[in-house]
Amino acid sequence: MRPLETFGEDEVLPEVAIDTSEGFIIEELEMNGFMRYVDKTVPPLTFPEKFTVITGKTGSGKTSILDAITFALYKRSSRTDISGIKITDICRKGGQVRLVFQQGGNRFEVRRGVSSNSSTYLELSKNGSPIGGKIPELEAIIKDIIGLDYDGFRNSTFVRQEEMKELGAESGSKRLEIFQKLFRLETFEKAQEVAKKKYNTARREIESSEREMLVRREGVARLPDFKKELEEKRDKFIFGKEKLDNVKKELLVADEKLKISESKHEEYLRLVSEIGTKKRTIDDIVQKIGRKESESKESIELKKRVKELEKDAKSYDKLVGERENLTKLEQKSDSLKKQLELRTKEKERIDQEFREKVASINKRVTEYNERILSLSTDVNAEEAFNFLRTEGSLTERIDRIKKEIEWLKDDRKLVEEIRAEGTDARKELEVVSDKVSKISVDSFTLSEIEKYISELSKDVQEEKKRHDSSVSKIDEELERLAKEIEEAGFDEKKEKRLEEIVSQIEDLKDKKEMLEEARERLEKIGDVSKLLEDFNSQKKKEEKTLKDLEEQEKEKKVADEKYAKHKEKLEELRKRERELDRSIHGLNIQIEQLQERITELEKGAERLKEVEEDTEELRSKSEVYSLLKDNILHRKGVVMYAINQLLPTLEIETSQNLSELTDGRFSRVQLRTHEEERGYGVKIEVEGPDGKWHDVAEFSGGERTQINAALRFAIAKELASMPQVGRTYGRMKTLFIDEGDLGSLDTETNRDLFVQKLFNMGEFFDKIILITHLVEVAERFPGQIRIVMTPEQESRIEVVR
């Protein structure tokens, strides 16, 4: 979705055939989620009557109806005093405004809103058929259909209370601003600003050109001086070149002389170098002789020291051997003792773990025994089953005995025996029955507990077996370790001997180290007597050679001094050559720079002519822009001309309107432009009952409202039929009056005359809608709509009639 400003001037919008033979008439308005109209207006708002009044309390949402109309058509609010408003500030997500209107005999429907995903949309149809296009394209088509842009539509369709009040302002310049705003003459002020910017741009360009011309004229004026300086530099360059050539010739001669004496100079340098080497060699030999003499003295002292230290060294070696044997024995004994200690601790740990486990099991057994005591029986499940079986068996036996007695009643002896058996059986049954009476659910619990106690007893036995087995193995190992410690034989006596040996070794250690150091030093020094003889012999030989070389150096020095003079002369000539070369090179650069500067200035002379011509053209344009901004587009120019053309027609219409609004009390209005201290203004004068002309600001509030209304109605009529520049459209046939400042009319008669004037304007407009909070005024209108505010601060529309 592209905004309108992204379309280029060359892009063609979709064409829609438009018949403009009839004016703009609103048929239907539907709002949903727009401003305080949260719910959909059902049914849609219509204006079936020619004259309709919209009433409601202040802030109930009456003016929001005008906002909805301009929102649908232009995505703007009807109120010009609200700035920086966003579409989402007046239309909720999912909200929309639907407007149906007649124009040119065709029925158009516009829908504009915000979808649930916050994107805006615009739909347009003509006579029920959709018109395709993007939002900017459809907005351009709507503007084309109506024939007015936002400002033109608002000024010609809505009469706002604040505009009427401003027409009666005390300042004439303020009235002129209202006229400019309503008739959209501020366009000329904008054009004046453009002309002013172009004038300022032209003046800046002229100033820039004049600065450039000044610089270029100064450069052209210096051109002869630069040419003269160029000739002087060229003469210096030629003279310097000749001097450089002469120096180069002298250099060739000096260089040849230097080469001739160079071989003798090299021979002299070789002698000087060789003498230096010989001196350093002799110095080195002298230093060596000194060192060897010192070492010879040191060797004598060291030999005495070694002899003394060797006696103690023998005792040291013997003690070290004994210490090593005792140390090994001590380490073995310590290792065995450590093992013995570890195994002893392990045995203690096993004993402790066994005691803890047995204690834990005994604790559980105690808990089970305590639980047995809490049971309701001492008969376990197995005993219960046995007692039950026994009880059954005894009962059957007693029953059988009874039968047998009956059967054997004739045999007294046998009957007595059977009865004795029955008596025993009944006694036994009493005992068994007593046990059976103790049988309960706890019998099974008792069996389980006895089973657990039996298992815990087995666990104790198993733990004891494992414990005894582990302890037995450890005891065997402890016995073995104790025996090995005893066999090692590292007792207190040997431990004390080891301490004594360590102390003795420590005392002899320093002497042993001193002995080793002395032996190493003696070995390093060696036999120095032979070396001293060789060094002294070398010294004598080198001193003789040095003496011969010094005699040769004296002879060669005279020839070397001539070489130094030739070299100095050559260096001086080379220095002069470098200076002349730098000077010539610098002159060459200066000549090139001067040549470039002269060429640049010669081109600048040509550019100067072009700049002069361009500046003259800019001056001509500047004069035109100055004329436009100061005369033609100024308020005293086109604006005042346009106002003067409108005023006669408005004067007649306003006079007629005022006569109707005041019932003939005021019937003559005079509109004219005039010049004030700080500009221009519009003077509104009304002929009073005294026959004199009075400015509108002199009248009372109610009278001023009548005058303002008369003029604003005249302007509305003129605007409604006024074509856009370059296009002709049918006049606007719908007029909204927002409040109309009716509250300032001081009598009911004046308000009736105001309403009657609105009805008379029906001759020109097809629909007239008045927005007011005055209920008494509303009663005269055939169409009445009431706007109410709910407790939830939402606007509702009620059609009264």
C-alpha positions in Angstrom: 0.0 0.0 0.0 1.7 3.2 -1.2 1.1 6.6 0.2 -0.1 9.2 -2.3 3.2 11.2 -2.3 5.0 8.1 -3.7 3.2 8.4 -7.0 5.1 10.4 -9.6 3.5 13.2 -11.6 3.7 11.1 -14.8 1.8 8.1 -13.3 -1.8 7.9 -14.6 -4.6 7.1 -12.1 -7.5 4.9 -13.1 -10.1 7.0 -15.0 -13.7 7.0 -13.8 -16.3 8.6 -15.9 -17.9 11.3 -13.8 -21.0 13.3 -14.6 -20.9 16.6 -12.7 -24.3 17.9 -13.8 -25.7 17.7 -10.2 -24.2 18.7 -6.8 -22.9 16.8 -3.8 -25.6 15.3 -1.5 -25.0 13.0 1.5 -27.4 10.1 1.7 -26.1 7.8 4.4 -23.4 7.7 7.1 -22.4 4.6 9.1 -19.8 4.5 11.9 -18.3 1.6 13.7 -15.3 1.9 16.1 -14.9 5.5 15.1 -14.0 8.0 17.8 -16.6 7.5 20.6 -19.0 5.6 18.2 -17.7 2.3 19.5 -20.7 0.2 18.2 -22.0 0.2 14.7 -24.7 2.8 14.0 -27.8 0.8 13.4 -29.6 1.9 11.3 -27.1 4.1 9.5 -27.5 7.8 9.9 -29.5 9.4 7.0 -30.8 12.8 6.2 -34.2 12.2 4.4 -35.5 15.6 5.2 -34.3 18.8 3.5 -33.7 20.4 6.9 -32.3 18.3 9.8 -31.0 19.3 13.2 -28.5 17.3 15.3 -28.8 18.0 19.0 -26.9 16.8 22.1 -24.9 17.9 25.1 -21.5 19.5 24.6 -18.9 16.7 24.1 -21.5 14.0 23.2 -20.1 13.5 19.8 -22.1 15.8 17.4 -19.1 17.2 15.6 -17.6 13.7 15.3 -20.2 13.2 12.5 -18.4 15.9 10.5 -15.1 14.2 11.3 -16.5 10.9 10.0 -17.4 12.5 6.7 -13.9 14.1 6.1 -12.3 10.9 7.4 -14.1 8.7 4.8 -13.4 11.1 1.9 -10.0 12.6 2.8 -8.6 10.6 5.8 -8.6 13.9 7.8 -10.5 15.4 10.7 -12.9 18.2 10.1 -11.2 20.2 12.8 -8.3 22.3 11.7 -7.2 23.0 15.3 -6.1 19.4 15.8 -2.6 18.7 14.6 -0.4 15.6 14.5 -3.5 13.3 14.6 -3.0 9.7 13.5 -5.6 7.5 11.9 -5.3 5.0 14.8 -6.2 7.8 17.2 -9.7 8.2 15.7 -10.4 4.8 14.3 -9.9 1.5 16.3 -8.8 -1.8 14.9 -11.7 -3.3 13.0 -13.4 0.1 12.9 -14.6 1.8 9.7 -16.7 4.7 8.3 -19.1 4.1 5.4 -20.4 7.1 3.5 -23.0 7.1 0.7 -23.5 10.2 -1.4 -25.0 11.4 -4.7 -22.9 13.3 -7.2 -23.7 13.9 -10.9 -26.8 11.6 -10.8 -24.6 8.7 -9.6 -24.6 6.9 -6.2 -21.2 6.5 -4.7 -20.2 4.5 -1.6 -16.9 5.0 0.3 -15.6 2.7 3.1 -12.4 3.6 5.0 -11.1 1.9 8.1 -8.5 -0.1 10.0 -8.4 -3.9 9.8 -7.7 -6.2 12.7 -4.0 -6.3 11.8 -3.8 -2.5 12.0 -3.5 -2.0 8.2 -5.7 0.7 6.6 -8.0 0.1 3.7 -10.2 2.2 1.4 -13.1 0.9 -0.8 -15.0 2.8 -3.5 -18.0 1.8 -5.6 -20.2 3.5 -8.1 -23.8 2.5 -8.5 -23.0 -0.8 -6.7 -19.9 -1.6 -8.9 -16.5 -1.6 -7.2 -13.8 0.7 -8.5 -10.4 -0.9 -8.3 -7.1 0.7 -7.3 -4.7 1.3 -4.5 -5.5 3.7 -1.7 -3.7 6.8 -3.3 -5.4 6.1 -6.6 -8.8 5.8 -5.0 -8.3 9.0 -3.0 -7.4 10.8 -6.2 -10.6 9.4 -7.8 -12.8 10.6 -4.8 -11.3 14.0 -5.1 -12.0 14.0 -8.8 -15.6 12.9 -8.2 -16.3 15.6 -5.6 -14.4 18.2 -7.5 -12.8 19.6 -4.4 -9.8 18.9 -2.2 -10.0 18.7 1.6 -9.8 22.5 2.2 -12.3 23.3 -0.5 -14.8 20.7 0.6 -14.5 21.7 4.3 -14.9 25.4 3.6 -17.9 25.0 1.2 -19.7 22.3 3.2 -19.1 23.1 6.8 -19.9 26.4 8.6 -17.9 26.4 11.8 -18.8 28.6 14.8 -15.2 29.8 15.3 -15.0 31.0 11.7 -18.1 33.1 12.1 -16.7 34.6 15.3 -13.4 35.4 13.6 -15.2 37.3 10.8 -16.3 39.8 13.4 -12.8 40.2 14.8 -11.6 43.7 15.7 -8.5 43.5 13.4 -9.0 44.0 9.7 -5.9 42.0 9.0 -7.5 39.1 11.0 -10.6 39.3 8.8 -8.4 39.3 5.7 -6.8 36.1 6.9 -10.2 34.5 7.3 -11.1 35.5 3.7 -7.8 34.1 2.5 -8.4 30.9 4.3 -12.0 30.4 3.2 -11.3 31.3 -0.5 -7.9 29.5 -0.3 -6.0 32.6 -1.3 -3.1 31.5 0.9 -1.9 29.8 -2.2 -0.5 33.1 -3.4 1.3 33.5 -0.1 2.9 30.1 -0.6 3.8 31.2 -4.2 5.3 34.4 -2.7 7.4 32.2 -0.4 8.6 30.2 -3.4 9.4 33.5 -5.2 11.2 34.8 -2.1 13.3 31.6 -1.9 14.2 31.8 -5.6 15.0 35.5 -5.1 17.3 34.7 -2.2 18.9 31.8 -4.1 19.5 34.1 -7.1 21.0 36.8 -4.8 23.4 34.2 -3.3 24.4 33.0 -6.7 25.0 36.7 -7.8 27.1 37.3 -4.7 29.1 34.1 -5.4 29.5 35.1 -9.1 30.6 38.6 -8.1 33.2 37.1 -5.7 34.4 34.8 -8.4 34.6 37.8 -10.9 36.6 39.8 -8.4 39.1 37.0 -7.9 39.4 36.3 -11.6 39.8 40.0 -12.4 42.6 40.2 -9.8 44.3 37.2 -11.4 44.0 38.6 -15.0 45.5 41.9 -13.8 48.5 40.0 -12.5 49.1 38.1 -15.7 51.8 40.5 -17.1 53.8 40.3 -13.8 53.7 36.5 -13.9 55.0 36.5 -17.6 57.8 38.8 -16.6 58.7 36.7 -13.6 58.7 33.6 -15.9 61.3 35.2 -18.3 63.6 36.1 -15.3 63.4 32.5 -14.0 64.3 31.1 -17.4 67.4 33.4 -17.6 68.5 32.3 -14.1 67.9 28.6 -15.2 70.2 29.0 -18.2 73.0 30.8 -16.2 72.8 28.2 -13.5 73.1 25.4 -16.1 76.3 26.9 -17.5 77.8 27.1 -13.9 76.9 23.5 -13.3 78.6 22.3 -16.5 81.9 24.1 -15.4 81.8 22.5 -12.0 81.3 19.1 -13.5 84.5 19.6 -15.7 86.5 20.5 -12.5 85.1 17.4 -10.8 86.5 15.2 -13.6 90.1 16.7 -13.1 89.9 16.4 -9.3 88.6 12.9 -9.4 91.6 11.8 -11.7 94.1 13.3 -9.2 92.5 11.5 -6.3 92.7 8.2 -8.1 96.4 8.6 -8.7 97.2 9.1 -5.0 94.6 6.6 -3.8 96.9 3.5 -4.0 99.5 5.2 -1.7 96.7 6.2 0.7 95.5 2.6 0.8 99.0 1.4 1.6 99.3 4.0 4.4 95.9 2.9 5.8 97.1 -0.8 5.7 100.2 0.1 7.7 98.2 2.1 10.3 95.8 -0.8 10.6 98.6 -3.4 11.0 100.3 -1.2 13.7 97.0 -1.1 15.6 96.7 -4.9 15.4 100.2 -5.4 16.6 99.7 -3.1 19.6 96.5 -5.0 20.5 98.3 -8.3 20.2 101.1 -7.2 22.5 98.6 -5.8 25.1 96.8 -9.2 25.0 100.1 -11.1 25.6 100.9 -8.8 28.5 97.5 -9.5 30.0 98.0 -13.3 29.6 101.4 -13.2 31.2 99.9 -11.3 34.2 97.0 -13.9 34.5 99.4 -16.9 34.4 101.7 -15.4 37.0 98.7 -15.0 39.3 97.6 -18.6 38.6 101.1 -19.9 39.4 100.9 -18.3 42.9 97.4 -19.7 43.3 98.5 -23.2 42.3 101.1 -23.4 45.1 98.5 -22.4 47.7 96.0 -24.9 46.4 98.4 -27.8 46.6 99.0 -27.1 50.3 95.2 -26.9 50.9 94.5 -30.2 49.1 97.0 -32.1 51.2 95.4 -30.9 54.4 91.8 -31.7 53.3 92.6 -35.3 52.0 92.9 -36.6 55.5 89.3 -35.7 56.4 87.9 -37.0 53.1 88.8 -40.6 53.9 86.6 -40.5 57.1 83.8 -38.9 55.1 83.5 -41.6 52.4 83.4 -44.4 55.1 80.6 -42.6 57.0 78.6 -42.1 53.8 78.7 -45.9 53.1 77.5 -46.7 56.6 74.8 -44.1 56.4 73.4 -45.6 53.2 73.2 -49.1 54.7 71.4 -47.9 57.8 69.0 -45.7 55.8 67.9 -48.6 53.6 67.3 -50.7 56.8 65.3 -47.8 58.3 63.2 -47.4 55.2 62.4 -51.2 55.1 61.5 -51.1 58.8 59.3 -48.0 58.3 57.5 -49.6 55.4 56.7 -52.8 57.4 55.5 -50.7 60.4 53.3 -48.7 58.1 51.8 -51.9 56.7 51.3 -53.2 60.2 49.5 -50.0 61.2 47.3 -50.0 58.1 46.3 -53.7 58.7 45.6 -52.9 62.4 43.3 -50.0 61.4 41.6 -52.2 58.9 40.9 -54.8 61.6 39.5 -52.1 63.9 37.3 -50.9 61.0 36.0 -54.4 60.3 35.2 -54.9 64.1 33.5 -51.5 64.2 31.4 -52.2 61.1 30.4 -55.6 62.5 29.4 -54.1 65.8 27.3 -51.4 64.0 25.6 -54.0 61.8 24.8 -56.3 64.7 23.5 -53.3 66.7 21.3 -52.3 63.8 19.9 -55.8 63.5 19.3 -56.0 67.2 17.6 -52.7 67.1 15.2 -54.0 64.5 14.6 -57.2 66.4 13.8 -55.2 69.5 11.4 -53.1 67.4 9.7 -56.3 66.2 9.4 -57.7 69.7 7.9 -54.5 70.9 5.4 -54.7 68.1 4.6 -58.4 69.1 3.7 -57.1 72.5 1.3 -54.6 71.0 -0.6 -57.3 69.1 -3.9 -58.7 70.3 -2.8 -62.3 70.2 0.1 -64.6 70.9 -1.1 -67.2 68.4 0.6 -67.1 65.0 -0.9 -68.1 61.7 0.6 -71.7 61.7 -0.6 -72.3 65.3 -4.0 -70.9 64.4 -4.4 -73.3 61.6 -3.3 -76.2 63.9 -5.7 -75.1 66.7 -8.6 -74.8 64.2 -7.9 -78.2 62.8 -7.6 -79.7 66.3 -10.8 -78.0 67.4 -12.7 -79.4 64.4 -11.2 -82.8 65.0 -12.2 -82.8 68.8 -15.7 -81.5 68.0 -16.2 -84.4 65.5 -14.7 -86.8 68.1 -17.1 -85.7 70.9 -20.0 -85.9 68.4 -18.9 -89.4 67.5 -18.5 -90.4 71.2 -22.1 -89.3 71.8 -23.3 -91.5 69.0 -21.1 -94.4 70.1 -22.5 -94.2 73.7 -26.0 -94.3 72.2 -25.1 -97.2 70.0 -23.2 -99.2 72.8 -25.4 -98.3 75.8 -25.9 -101.9 76.5 -22.2 -102.4 77.0 -21.6 -100.6 80.4 -17.9 -101.2 80.5 -17.3 -100.0 77.0 -19.6 -97.0 77.5 -17.6 -96.0 80.6 -14.4 -96.1 78.6 -15.9 -94.1 75.8 -17.3 -91.5 78.3 -13.9 -91.2 79.9 -12.5 -90.6 76.5 -15.2 -88.0 75.8 -14.3 -86.2 79.1 -10.7 -86.0 78.1 -11.7 -84.8 74.6 -13.9 -82.0 76.1 -11.1 -80.8 78.4 -8.7 -80.7 75.5 -11.4 -78.9 73.5 -11.7 -76.2 76.2 -8.0 -75.6 76.0 -8.0 -75.5 72.2 -11.1 -73.3 72.1 -9.4 -70.9 74.4 -6.5 -70.7 71.9 -8.9 -70.4 69.0 -10.6 -67.5 70.6 -7.3 -65.6 70.5 -7.0 -66.0 66.7 -7.3 -62.7 64.9 -5.9 -60.7 61.9 -2.8 -60.1 64.1 -2.1 -63.8 63.9 -0.9 -63.3 60.4 1.1 -60.2 61.4 2.7 -62.2 64.2 3.8 -64.9 61.7 5.3 -62.3 59.5 7.2 -60.6 62.4 8.5 -64.0 63.7 9.6 -64.7 60.1 11.5 -61.4 60.0 13.1 -62.0 63.4 14.2 -65.4 62.2 15.7 -63.9 59.0 17.5 -61.2 61.1 19.0 -63.9 63.3 20.4 -65.6 60.2 21.8 -62.3 59.0 23.6 -61.9 62.3 25.2 -65.4 61.9 26.2 -64.6 58.3 27.8 -61.3 59.3 29.7 -63.0 62.2 31.0 -65.7 59.7 32.2 -62.9 57.3 33.7 -60.9 60.2 35.6 -63.9 61.7 36.9 -64.9 58.3 38.2 -61.4 57.6 39.7 -60.9 61.0 41.4 -64.3 60.9 43.2 -63.3 57.6 44.3 -60.0 59.0 45.6 -61.6 62.3 47.8 -63.9 60.2 49.2 -61.0 58.2 49.8 -58.9 61.4 51.8 -61.8 62.8 53.8 -62.1 59.6 54.6 -58.3 59.6 55.6 -58.3 63.3 58.0 -61.1 62.6 59.6 -59.3 59.6 60.0 -56.1 61.6 61.8 -58.1 64.3 64.0 -59.7 61.6 64.9 -56.4 60.1 66.7 -55.5 63.3 66.4 -51.6 63.0 66.3 -51.0 66.7 66.9 -47.9 68.9 70.6 -48.5 68.9 70.9 -48.5 65.1 68.6 -45.5 64.9 70.8 -43.6 67.3 73.9 -44.6 65.3 72.3 -43.2 62.1 71.7 -39.9 63.8 75.3 -39.7 64.9 76.6 -40.6 61.4 74.4 -37.9 59.8 75.7 -35.3 62.1 79.3 -36.3 61.5 78.8 -36.3 57.7 77.3 -32.8 57.9 80.4 -31.6 59.7 82.7 -33.1 57.1 80.6 -32.2 54.1 82.0 -28.6 53.7 85.6 -29.9 53.9 84.8 -32.5 51.2 83.3 -29.9 48.9 86.3 -27.6 49.5 88.6 -30.5 48.6 86.7 -31.1 45.3 86.8 -27.5 44.4 90.5 -27.2 45.1 91.2 -30.3 42.9 89.1 -28.9 40.1 90.8 -25.6 40.2 94.3 -27.2 40.2 93.3 -29.3 37.2 92.0 -26.2 35.4 95.2 -24.2 36.0 97.5 -26.9 35.0 101.3 -26.3 34.5 101.8 -22.5 33.9 105.6 -22.4 33.8 105.9 -23.5 30.2 103.1 -21.1 29.1 104.9 -18.2 30.7 108.1 -18.9 28.7 106.1 -19.0 25.5 104.2 -15.8 26.2 107.4 -13.8 27.0 109.0 -15.1 23.8 105.9 -14.0 21.7 106.0 -10.6 23.3 109.6 -9.9 22.3 108.9 -11.0 18.7 105.8 -8.8 18.3 107.5 -5.7 19.8 110.3 -6.0 17.2 107.8 -6.2 14.4 105.9 -3.2 15.7 109.0 -1.1 15.7 109.7 -1.8 12.0 106.1 -1.0 11.1 106.2 2.4 12.9 109.3 3.4 11.0 107.5 2.6 7.6 104.4 4.6 8.7 106.5 7.8 9.2 107.8 7.5 5.6 104.3 7.0 4.1 102.5 9.8 6.0 103.8 12.7 3.8 102.3 11.1 0.7 99.0 10.5 2.5 98.6 14.2 3.4 98.5 15.0 -0.4 95.6 12.5 -0.8 93.6 14.2 1.9 94.0 17.6 0.1 92.8 16.1 -3.2 89.8 14.5 -1.4 88.8 17.7 0.3 88.9 19.5 -3.0 86.7 16.9 -4.6 84.1 17.0 -1.7 83.9 20.8 -2.1 83.3 20.5 -5.8 80.6 17.8 -5.2 78.9 20.1 -2.7 78.8 23.0 -5.2 77.4 20.5 -7.8 74.6 19.5 -5.4 73.8 23.1 -4.6 73.6 24.1 -8.2 71.6 21.0 -9.1 69.1 21.8 -6.3 68.9 25.4 -7.4 68.3 24.5 -11.1 65.7 21.9 -10.1 63.9 24.4 -7.9 64.0 27.0 -10.8 62.6 24.3 -13.2 59.7 23.6 -10.8 59.0 27.3 -10.4 59.0 27.8 -14.1 56.5 24.9 -14.5 54.3 26.3 -11.8 54.4 29.8 -13.3 53.5 28.4 -16.7 50.6 26.5 -15.2 49.5 29.6 -13.3 49.7 31.7 -16.5 47.7 29.1 -18.5 45.1 29.0 -15.6 44.8 32.8 -15.6 44.4 32.9 -19.4 41.6 30.3 -19.1 40.2 32.4 -16.2 40.0 35.4 -18.5 37.7 33.3 -20.7 35.7 32.0 -17.7 35.4 35.7 -16.5 33.4 36.5 -19.6 31.1 33.5 -19.1 30.6 34.5 -15.4 29.8 38.1 -16.3 27.2 36.9 -18.8 25.7 34.4 -16.3 25.6 37.1 -13.6 23.8 39.5 -15.8 21.2 36.8 -16.5 20.8 36.1 -12.7 20.3 39.8 -12.1 17.4 39.8 -14.6 15.8 36.8 -12.9 16.4 38.4 -9.5 14.5 41.5 -10.6 11.6 39.3 -11.8 11.5 37.4 -8.4 11.7 40.7 -6.5 8.7 42.0 -8.5 6.7 38.8 -7.8 7.4 38.7 -4.1 7.1 42.4 -3.3 4.3 43.4 -5.7 2.4 40.7 -7.7 2.2 37.9 -5.1 2.2 40.2 -2.1 -1.1 40.8 -0.3 -1.3 44.2 -2.0 -1.1 42.4 -5.3 -3.1 39.4 -6.6 -4.6 38.7 -3.1 -6.1 42.1 -2.8 -7.2 42.0 -6.4 -9.1 38.7 -5.8 -10.7 40.0 -2.6 -11.8 43.2 -4.3 -13.4 41.0 -7.1 -15.3 38.9 -4.5 -16.4 41.7 -2.2 -19.2 43.3 -4.4 -21.0 40.0 -4.8 -20.6 39.1 -1.1 -21.7 42.6 -0.1 -25.0 42.2 -1.9 -25.6 38.7 -0.6 -24.6 39.6 2.9 -26.9 42.7 2.9 -29.8 40.5 1.8 -29.0 37.8 4.5 -28.6 40.4 7.2 -32.0 42.0 6.3 -33.6 38.5 6.7 -31.8 37.8 10.0 -32.7 41.1 11.6 -36.2 41.4 10.1 -35.1 44.5 8.1 -33.5 46.3 11.0 -30.1 46.1 9.3 -30.1 45.8 5.5 -27.0 47.4 4.2 -23.5 46.0 4.5 -20.4 47.5 3.1 -17.2 45.4 2.5 -14.0 47.0 1.4 -10.3 46.6 1.7 -8.0 49.1 3.4 -4.4 49.6 4.4 -3.4 49.3 8.0 -0.2 50.1 9.9 1.3 46.7 9.4 -0.4 45.6 6.2 -3.8 45.2 4.7 -7.2 44.2 6.0 -10.9 43.9 5.3 -13.3 46.4 6.7 -16.9 45.3 7.4 -19.3 48.1 8.0 -23.1 48.1 8.6 -25.5 51.0 8.3 -27.1 51.5 11.6 -30.6 52.8 12.5 -28.9 56.3 12.7 -28.1 56.2 9.0 -24.3 56.0 9.8 -21.8 53.3 8.9 -20.4 51.3 11.9 -17.7 48.7 12.0 -18.9 45.2 12.9 -16.7 45.3 16.1 -18.9 48.1 17.5 -22.1 46.0 17.6 -23.3 43.9 20.5 -22.7 40.2 20.8 -26.0 39.1 19.3 -26.0 41.7 16.5 -22.4 40.8 15.7 -23.4 37.1 15.4 -26.2 38.1 13.0 -23.7 40.1 10.9 -21.1 37.3 11.0 -23.8 34.7 10.0 -25.0 36.9 7.1 -21.5 37.2 5.7 -20.6 33.5 6.4 -23.8 32.3 4.7 -23.0 34.5 1.7 -19.5 33.0 1.6 -20.9 29.5 1.9 -23.1 30.1 -1.1 -20.3 31.5 -3.1 -17.9 28.7 -2.2 -20.5 26.0 -3.0 -20.9 27.2 -6.6 -17.3 28.2 -7.2 -15.4 25.9 -9.6 -11.9 24.7 -9.0 -9.2 26.3 -11.0 -9.2 24.9 -14.6 -12.3 22.6 -13.9 -16.1 23.1 -13.7 -18.2 21.1 -11.3 -21.8 21.3 -10.0 -22.2 23.3 -6.8 -22.2 21.7 -3.4 -25.8 20.9 -2.3 -25.2 19.9 1.3 -24.4 22.4 4.0 -23.6 21.7 7.7 -23.7 24.5 10.3 -21.8 23.6 13.4 -23.5 25.5 16.3 -23.6 28.8 14.4 -23.1 30.7 17.6 -26.8 30.6 18.3 -26.2 30.9 22.0 -25.2 34.5 21.6 -28.6 35.5 20.1 -30.3 37.3 22.9 -34.0 36.8 21.9 -36.1 34.0 20.7 -37.2 36.2 17.8 -33.6 36.5 16.6 -33.1 32.7 16.9 -36.3 32.2 14.9 -35.1 34.6 12.2 -31.8 32.7 12.1 -33.6 29.4 11.6 -35.9 30.9 9.0 -32.8 32.1 7.1 -31.5 28.6 7.1 -34.9 27.4 5.7 -34.7 30.2 3.0 -31.2 28.9 2.1 -32.9 25.7 1.1 -33.6 27.4 -2.3 -29.9 27.0 -3.0 -28.9 23.9 -0.9 -30.7 20.5 -1.1 -29.7 19.5 2.4 -29.1 21.8 5.4 -28.0 20.2 8.7 -27.7 22.3 11.8 -25.6 21.0 14.8 -26.7 22.7 18.1 -27.2 22.0 21.8 -30.3 24.3 21.9 -33.4 22.1 22.2 -35.9 25.0 21.6 -34.3 25.6 18.2 -34.4 21.9 17.2 -38.2 21.8 17.5 -38.7 23.7 14.3 -36.8 21.2 12.1 -38.7 18.4 10.4 -35.7 16.1 10.8 -34.3 15.6 14.3 -31.4 13.5 15.4 -30.2 13.3 19.0 -26.7 12.3 20.1 -26.4 10.9 23.7 -23.4 9.9 25.8 -23.7 6.5 27.6 -22.3 5.9 31.1 -19.4 4.1 29.4 -18.6 7.4 27.6 -19.8 6.0 24.2 -21.8 8.0 21.7 -25.2 6.8 20.5 -27.5 8.1 17.8 -31.2 8.4 18.4 -33.6 9.4 15.5 -36.3 11.6 17.0 -38.2 12.1 13.8 
